């Protein structure tokens, strides 16, 4: 189960609705197509683990989500995993950056290192123009989960902001390697490389 799927699972266990989770993930750059895949993938994995015959492809998506929420409430799946601090995530989305960062850090002090928490902590730092802290958080997330394409993507964005263009290009490429279907990655990389070209051109004209 990848980072985004774990985020969805923990959010549902905390009682957040599909719409709330969907909007949160859309706000962080995930495509609607991939969000739907996260839900379907979790449902299929839970079905296998609980030996439930569940023909997801023949059901309306709203019914799938309702059934999935029921499964989460009635099974002990991952009951030993501390709940993801979604309150910190929503505080960040509302612009309460200092309080959000404090809650993320408080969670990390009391629990095992979690790549999801480091990733969303990085997002909050990034939104608050704390680029260095964002880079550190995204890098830590990748130490713990080196197969998360969105962590490479956001790390590359932060590095581009710092004008570390070579590192940014490398991490954009890694994100595209891990998720070649995501159109956001090459589009953002192109903008970053355009920024690099503009800076080089300005230097040549001095």
C-alpha positions as protocol buffer text, in pm:
chain_id: "A"
residue {
  index: 1
  type: UNK
  ca { x: 0 y: 0 z: 0 }
}
residue {
  index: 2
  type: UNK
  ca { x: 161 y: 326 z: -109 }
}
residue {
  index: 3
  type: UNK
  ca { x: 166 y: 661 z: 71 }
}
residue {
  index: 4
  type: UNK
  ca { x: -149 y: 801 z: -90 }
}
residue {
  index: 5
  type: UNK
  ca { x: -345 y: 483 z: -19 }
}
residue {
  index: 6
  type: UNK
  ca { x: -234 y: 486 z: 346 }
}
residue {
  index: 7
  type: UNK
  ca { x: -346 y: 850 z: 367 }
}
residue {
  index: 8
  type: UNK
  ca { x: -692 y: 757 z: 232 }
}
residue {
  index: 9
  type: UNK
  ca { x: -721 y: 461 z: 468 }
}
residue {
  index: 10
  type: UNK
  ca { x: -626 y: 665 z: 775 }
}
residue {
  index: 11
  type: UNK
  ca { x: -859 y: 947 z: 671 }
}
residue {
  index: 12
  type: UNK
  ca { x: -1156 y: 714 z: 642 }
}
residue {
  index: 13
  type: UNK
  ca { x: -1076 y: 559 z: 979 }
}
residue {
  index: 14
  type: UNK
  ca { x: -1078 y: 909 z: 1130 }
}
residue {
  index: 15
  type: UNK
  ca { x: -1430 y: 963 z: 993 }
}
residue {
  index: 16
  type: UNK
  ca { x: -1352 y: 1200 z: 705 }
}
residue {
  index: 17
  type: UNK
  ca { x: -1585 y: 1171 z: 407 }
}
residue {
  index: 18
  type: UNK
  ca { x: -1491 y: 1077 z: 53 }
}
residue {
  index: 19
  type: UNK
  ca { x: -1551 y: 1436 z: -60 }
}
residue {
  index: 20
  type: UNK
  ca { x: -1321 y: 1578 z: 209 }
}
residue {
  index: 21
  type: UNK
  ca { x: -1042 y: 1335 z: 126 }
}
residue {
  index: 22
  type: UNK
  ca { x: -1092 y: 1387 z: -245 }
}
residue {
  index: 23
  type: UNK
  ca { x: -1065 y: 1766 z: -213 }
}
residue {
  index: 24
  type: UNK
  ca { x: -757 y: 1735 z: 9 }
}
residue {
  index: 25
  type: UNK
  ca { x: -575 y: 1517 z: -243 }
}
residue {
  index: 26
  type: UNK
  ca { x: -683 y: 1732 z: -538 }
}
residue {
  index: 27
  type: UNK
  ca { x: -545 y: 2032 z: -353 }
}
residue {
  index: 28
  type: UNK
  ca { x: -207 y: 1863 z: -324 }
}
residue {
  index: 29
  type: UNK
  ca { x: -182 y: 1797 z: -699 }
}
residue {
  index: 30
  type: UNK
  ca { x: -318 y: 1442 z: -726 }
}
residue {
  index: 31
  type: UNK
  ca { x: -533 y: 1384 z: -1035 }
}
residue {
  index: 32
  type: UNK
  ca { x: -894 y: 1267 z: -1002 }
}
residue {
  index: 33
  type: UNK
  ca { x: -804 y: 955 z: -1199 }
}
residue {
  index: 34
  type: UNK
  ca { x: -535 y: 859 z: -949 }
}
residue {
  index: 35
  type: UNK
  ca { x: -754 y: 939 z: -648 }
}
residue {
  index: 36
  type: UNK
  ca { x: -1020 y: 701 z: -777 }
}
residue {
  index: 37
  type: UNK
  ca { x: -750 y: 439 z: -829 }
}
residue {
  index: 38
  type: UNK
  ca { x: -637 y: 480 z: -466 }
}
residue {
  index: 39
  type: UNK
  ca { x: -986 y: 401 z: -339 }
}
residue {
  index: 40
  type: UNK
  ca { x: -1036 y: 106 z: -573 }
}
residue {
  index: 41
  type: UNK
  ca { x: -693 y: -35 z: -491 }
}
residue {
  index: 42
  type: UNK
  ca { x: -758 y: -21 z: -116 }
}
residue {
  index: 43
  type: UNK
  ca { x: -1096 y: -186 z: -158 }
}
residue {
  index: 44
  type: UNK
  ca { x: -945 y: -470 z: -356 }
}
residue {
  index: 45
  type: UNK
  ca { x: -667 y: -526 z: -101 }
}
residue {
  index: 46
  type: UNK
  ca { x: -912 y: -525 z: 189 }
}
residue {
  index: 47
  type: UNK
  ca { x: -1134 y: -766 z: 2 }
}
residue {
  index: 48
  type: UNK
  ca { x: -846 y: -1011 z: -33 }
}
residue {
  index: 49
  type: UNK
  ca { x: -735 y: -974 z: 327 }
}
residue {
  index: 50
  type: UNK
  ca { x: -1088 y: -1032 z: 460 }
}
residue {
  index: 51
  type: UNK
  ca { x: -1181 y: -1297 z: 203 }
}
residue {
  index: 52
  type: UNK
  ca { x: -1475 y: -1088 z: 86 }
}
residue {
  index: 53
  type: UNK
  ca { x: -1593 y: -1145 z: -268 }
}
residue {
  index: 54
  type: UNK
  ca { x: -1644 y: -794 z: -396 }
}
residue {
  index: 55
  type: UNK
  ca { x: -1700 y: -721 z: -765 }
}
residue {
  index: 56
  type: UNK
  ca { x: -1596 y: -355 z: -750 }
}
residue {
  index: 57
  type: UNK
  ca { x: -1593 y: -304 z: -1127 }
}
residue {
  index: 58
  type: UNK
  ca { x: -1969 y: -365 z: -1146 }
}
residue {
  index: 59
  type: UNK
  ca { x: -2073 y: -124 z: -874 }
}
residue {
  index: 60
  type: UNK
  ca { x: -2129 y: 251 z: -883 }
}
residue {
  index: 61
  type: UNK
  ca { x: -1837 y: 437 z: -729 }
}
residue {
  index: 62
  type: UNK
  ca { x: -2055 y: 593 z: -459 }
}
residue {
  index: 63
  type: UNK
  ca { x: -2168 y: 243 z: -352 }
}
residue {
  index: 64
  type: UNK
  ca { x: -1805 y: 130 z: -343 }
}
residue {
  index: 65
  type: UNK
  ca { x: -1713 y: 417 z: -113 }
}
residue {
  index: 66
  type: UNK
  ca { x: -2010 y: 354 z: 116 }
}
residue {
  index: 67
  type: UNK
  ca { x: -1925 y: -15 z: 135 }
}
residue {
  index: 68
  type: UNK
  ca { x: -1559 y: 64 z: 194 }
}
residue {
  index: 69
  type: UNK
  ca { x: -1640 y: 300 z: 480 }
}
residue {
  index: 70
  type: UNK
  ca { x: -1848 y: 22 z: 636 }
}
residue {
  index: 71
  type: UNK
  ca { x: -1558 y: -224 z: 600 }
}
residue {
  index: 72
  type: UNK
  ca { x: -1320 y: 19 z: 771 }
}
residue {
  index: 73
  type: UNK
  ca { x: -1557 y: 63 z: 1064 }
}
residue {
  index: 74
  type: UNK
  ca { x: -1631 y: -308 z: 1109 }
}
residue {
  index: 75
  type: UNK
  ca { x: -1284 y: -460 z: 1068 }
}
residue {
  index: 76
  type: UNK
  ca { x: -966 y: -433 z: 1269 }
}
residue {
  index: 77
  type: UNK
  ca { x: -745 y: -355 z: 968 }
}
residue {
  index: 78
  type: UNK
  ca { x: -432 y: -169 z: 1076 }
}
residue {
  index: 79
  type: UNK
  ca { x: -591 y: -94 z: 1414 }
}
residue {
  index: 80
  type: UNK
  ca { x: -244 y: -72 z: 1568 }
}
residue {
  index: 81
  type: UNK
  ca { x: -137 y: 209 z: 1335 }
}
residue {
  index: 82
  type: UNK
  ca { x: -166 y: 558 z: 1493 }
}
residue {
  index: 83
  type: UNK
  ca { x: -419 y: 773 z: 1310 }
}
residue {
  index: 84
  type: UNK
  ca { x: -268 y: 1009 z: 1056 }
}
residue {
  index: 85
  type: UNK
  ca { x: -287 y: 1370 z: 1188 }
}
residue {
  index: 86
  type: UNK
  ca { x: -543 y: 1490 z: 935 }
}
residue {
  index: 87
  type: UNK
  ca { x: -630 y: 1782 z: 1159 }
}
residue {
  index: 88
  type: UNK
  ca { x: -279 y: 1916 z: 1090 }
}
residue {
  index: 89
  type: UNK
  ca { x: -328 y: 1867 z: 717 }
}
residue {
  index: 90
  type: UNK
  ca { x: -656 y: 2058 z: 715 }
}
residue {
  index: 91
  type: UNK
  ca { x: -508 y: 2336 z: 929 }
}
residue {
  index: 92
  type: UNK
  ca { x: -234 y: 2376 z: 669 }
}
residue {
  index: 93
  type: UNK
  ca { x: -485 y: 2390 z: 384 }
}
residue {
  index: 94
  type: UNK
  ca { x: -667 y: 2667 z: 572 }
}
residue {
  index: 95
  type: UNK
  ca { x: -346 y: 2867 z: 607 }
}
residue {
  index: 96
  type: UNK
  ca { x: -276 y: 2796 z: 976 }
}
residue {
  index: 97
  type: UNK
  ca { x: 81 y: 2696 z: 897 }
}
residue {
  index: 98
  type: UNK
  ca { x: 245 y: 2740 z: 1235 }
}
residue {
  index: 99
  type: UNK
  ca { x: -18 y: 2536 z: 1421 }
}
residue {
  index: 100
  type: UNK
  ca { x: -18 y: 2272 z: 1147 }
}
residue {
  index: 101
  type: UNK
  ca { x: 361 y: 2230 z: 1156 }
}
residue {
  index: 102
  type: UNK
  ca { x: 347 y: 2207 z: 1537 }
}
residue {
  index: 103
  type: UNK
  ca { x: 92 y: 1926 z: 1522 }
}
residue {
  index: 104
  type: UNK
  ca { x: 285 y: 1734 z: 1257 }
}
residue {
  index: 105
  type: UNK
  ca { x: 605 y: 1764 z: 1461 }
}
residue {
  index: 106
  type: UNK
  ca { x: 421 y: 1664 z: 1778 }
}
residue {
  index: 107
  type: UNK
  ca { x: 297 y: 1351 z: 1604 }
}
residue {
  index: 108
  type: UNK
  ca { x: 648 y: 1265 z: 1485 }
}
residue {
  index: 109
  type: UNK
  ca { x: 787 y: 1305 z: 1838 }
}
residue {
  index: 110
  type: UNK
  ca { x: 534 y: 1059 z: 1979 }
}
residue {
  index: 111
  type: UNK
  ca { x: 527 y: 798 z: 1701 }
}
residue {
  index: 112
  type: UNK
  ca { x: 751 y: 601 z: 1470 }
}
residue {
  index: 113
  type: UNK
  ca { x: 886 y: 790 z: 1164 }
}
residue {
  index: 114
  type: UNK
  ca { x: 609 y: 805 z: 906 }
}
residue {
  index: 115
  type: UNK
  ca { x: 681 y: 896 z: 541 }
}
residue {
  index: 116
  type: UNK
  ca { x: 326 y: 1025 z: 493 }
}
residue {
  index: 117
  type: UNK
  ca { x: 361 y: 1270 z: 781 }
}
residue {
  index: 118
  type: UNK
  ca { x: 697 y: 1395 z: 657 }
}
residue {
  index: 119
  type: UNK
  ca { x: 548 y: 1438 z: 309 }
}
residue {
  index: 120
  type: UNK
  ca { x: 253 y: 1648 z: 427 }
}
residue {
  index: 121
  type: UNK
  ca { x: 477 y: 1839 z: 668 }
}
residue {
  index: 122
  type: UNK
  ca { x: 689 y: 1922 z: 364 }
}
residue {
  index: 123
  type: UNK
  ca { x: 381 y: 2044 z: 178 }
}
residue {
  index: 124
  type: UNK
  ca { x: 295 y: 2276 z: 464 }
}
residue {
  index: 125
  type: UNK
  ca { x: 647 y: 2418 z: 477 }
}
residue {
  index: 126
  type: UNK
  ca { x: 637 y: 2464 z: 100 }
}
residue {
  index: 127
  type: UNK
  ca { x: 308 y: 2653 z: 112 }
}
residue {
  index: 128
  type: UNK
  ca { x: 450 y: 2877 z: 382 }
}
residue {
  index: 129
  type: UNK
  ca { x: 753 y: 2963 z: 167 }
}
residue {
  index: 130
  type: UNK
  ca { x: 984 y: 2766 z: 399 }
}
residue {
  index: 131
  type: UNK
  ca { x: 1169 y: 2604 z: 113 }
}
residue {
  index: 132
  type: UNK
  ca { x: 1468 y: 2468 z: 305 }
}
residue {
  index: 133
  type: UNK
  ca { x: 1243 y: 2300 z: 562 }
}
residue {
  index: 134
  type: UNK
  ca { x: 1025 y: 2164 z: 282 }
}
residue {
  index: 135
  type: UNK
  ca { x: 1329 y: 2006 z: 113 }
}
residue {
  index: 136
  type: UNK
  ca { x: 1436 y: 1844 z: 440 }
}
residue {
  index: 137
  type: UNK
  ca { x: 1088 y: 1701 z: 500 }
}
residue {
  index: 138
  type: UNK
  ca { x: 1045 y: 1568 z: 146 }
}
residue {
  index: 139
  type: UNK
  ca { x: 1394 y: 1415 z: 161 }
}
residue {
  index: 140
  type: UNK
  ca { x: 1308 y: 1242 z: 489 }
}
residue {
  index: 141
  type: UNK
  ca { x: 984 y: 1111 z: 338 }
}
residue {
  index: 142
  type: UNK
  ca { x: 1185 y: 961 z: 53 }
}
residue {
  index: 143
  type: UNK
  ca { x: 1433 y: 801 z: 292 }
}
residue {
  index: 144
  type: UNK
  ca { x: 1140 y: 614 z: 445 }
}
residue {
  index: 145
  type: UNK
  ca { x: 946 y: 556 z: 123 }
}
residue {
  index: 146
  type: UNK
  ca { x: 1169 y: 582 z: -187 }
}
residue {
  index: 147
  type: UNK
  ca { x: 888 y: 480 z: -423 }
}
residue {
  index: 148
  type: UNK
  ca { x: 658 y: 778 z: -372 }
}
residue {
  index: 149
  type: UNK
  ca { x: 652 y: 973 z: -702 }
}
residue {
  index: 150
  type: UNK
  ca { x: 475 y: 1272 z: -547 }
}
residue {
  index: 151
  type: UNK
  ca { x: 751 y: 1315 z: -290 }
}
residue {
  index: 152
  type: UNK
  ca { x: 1008 y: 1333 z: -572 }
}
residue {
  index: 153
  type: UNK
  ca { x: 780 y: 1575 z: -757 }
}
residue {
  index: 154
  type: UNK
  ca { x: 735 y: 1812 z: -463 }
}
residue {
  index: 155
  type: UNK
  ca { x: 1105 y: 1788 z: -375 }
}
residue {
  index: 156
  type: UNK
  ca { x: 1186 y: 1886 z: -733 }
}
residue {
  index: 157
  type: UNK
  ca { x: 947 y: 2182 z: -712 }
}
residue {
  index: 158
  type: UNK
  ca { x: 1116 y: 2304 z: -394 }
}
residue {
  index: 159
  type: UNK
  ca { x: 1461 y: 2261 z: -550 }
}
residue {
  index: 160
  type: UNK
  ca { x: 1348 y: 2452 z: -858 }
}
residue {
  index: 161
  type: UNK
  ca { x: 1232 y: 2732 z: -631 }
}
residue {
  index: 162
  type: UNK
  ca { x: 1582 y: 2740 z: -483 }
}
residue {
  index: 163
  type: UNK
  ca { x: 1725 y: 2736 z: -836 }
}
residue {
  index: 164
  type: UNK
  ca { x: 1891 y: 2397 z: -778 }
}
residue {
  index: 165
  type: UNK
  ca { x: 1791 y: 2308 z: -1131 }
}
residue {
  index: 166
  type: UNK
  ca { x: 2010 y: 2001 z: -1181 }
}
residue {
  index: 167
  type: UNK
  ca { x: 1876 y: 1835 z: -868 }
}
residue {
  index: 168
  type: UNK
  ca { x: 1522 y: 1939 z: -959 }
}
residue {
  index: 169
  type: UNK
  ca { x: 1551 y: 1786 z: -1305 }
}
residue {
  index: 170
  type: UNK
  ca { x: 1680 y: 1461 z: -1159 }
}
residue {
  index: 171
  type: UNK
  ca { x: 1387 y: 1435 z: -918 }
}
residue {
  index: 172
  type: UNK
  ca { x: 1127 y: 1532 z: -1178 }
}
residue {
  index: 173
  type: UNK
  ca { x: 1266 y: 1249 z: -1393 }
}
residue {
  index: 174
  type: UNK
  ca { x: 1241 y: 1005 z: -1101 }
}
residue {
  index: 175
  type: UNK
  ca { x: 879 y: 1104 z: -1039 }
}
residue {
  index: 176
  type: UNK
  ca { x: 798 y: 1045 z: -1407 }
}
residue {
  index: 177
  type: UNK
  ca { x: 976 y: 711 z: -1399 }
}
residue {
  index: 178
  type: UNK
  ca { x: 766 y: 595 z: -1104 }
}
residue {
  index: 179
  type: UNK
  ca { x: 438 y: 730 z: -1244 }
}
residue {
  index: 180
  type: UNK
  ca { x: 462 y: 783 z: -1621 }
}
residue {
  index: 181
  type: UNK
  ca { x: 85 y: 841 z: -1654 }
}
residue {
  index: 182
  type: UNK
  ca { x: 81 y: 1156 z: -1440 }
}
residue {
  index: 183
  type: UNK
  ca { x: 76 y: 1449 z: -1683 }
}
residue {
  index: 184
  type: UNK
  ca { x: 143 y: 1703 z: -1407 }
}
residue {
  index: 185
  type: UNK
  ca { x: 506 y: 1592 z: -1369 }
}
residue {
  index: 186
  type: UNK
  ca { x: 639 y: 1670 z: -1720 }
}
residue {
  index: 187
  type: UNK
  ca { x: 435 y: 1993 z: -1738 }
}
residue {
  index: 188
  type: UNK
  ca { x: 586 y: 2125 z: -1415 }
}
residue {
  index: 189
  type: UNK
  ca { x: 934 y: 2006 z: -1514 }
}
residue {
  index: 190
  type: UNK
  ca { x: 903 y: 2200 z: -1840 }
}
residue {
  index: 191
  type: UNK
  ca { x: 816 y: 2519 z: -1649 }
}
residue {
  index: 192
  type: UNK
  ca { x: 1113 y: 2465 z: -1419 }
}
residue {
  index: 193
  type: UNK
  ca { x: 1351 y: 2414 z: -1709 }
}
residue {
  index: 194
  type: UNK
  ca { x: 1206 y: 2725 z: -1872 }
}
residue {
  index: 195
  type: UNK
  ca { x: 1288 y: 2919 z: -1557 }
}
residue {
  index: 196
  type: UNK
  ca { x: 1644 y: 2784 z: -1573 }
}
residue {
  index: 197
  type: UNK
  ca { x: 1678 y: 2887 z: -1937 }
}
residue {
  index: 198
  type: UNK
  ca { x: 1553 y: 3237 z: -1858 }
}
residue {
  index: 199
  type: UNK
  ca { x: 1808 y: 3282 z: -1579 }
}
residue {
  index: 200
  type: UNK
  ca { x: 2089 y: 3157 z: -1803 }
}
residue {
  index: 201
  type: UNK
  ca { x: 1980 y: 3396 z: -2079 }
}
residue {
  index: 202
  type: UNK
  ca { x: 1975 y: 3691 z: -1839 }
}
residue {
  index: 203
  type: UNK
  ca { x: 2326 y: 3607 z: -1719 }
}
residue {
  index: 204
  type: UNK
  ca { x: 2455 y: 3595 z: -2075 }
}
residue {
  index: 205
  type: UNK
  ca { x: 2307 y: 3938 z: -2148 }
}
residue {
  index: 206
  type: UNK
  ca { x: 2483 y: 4104 z: -1853 }
}
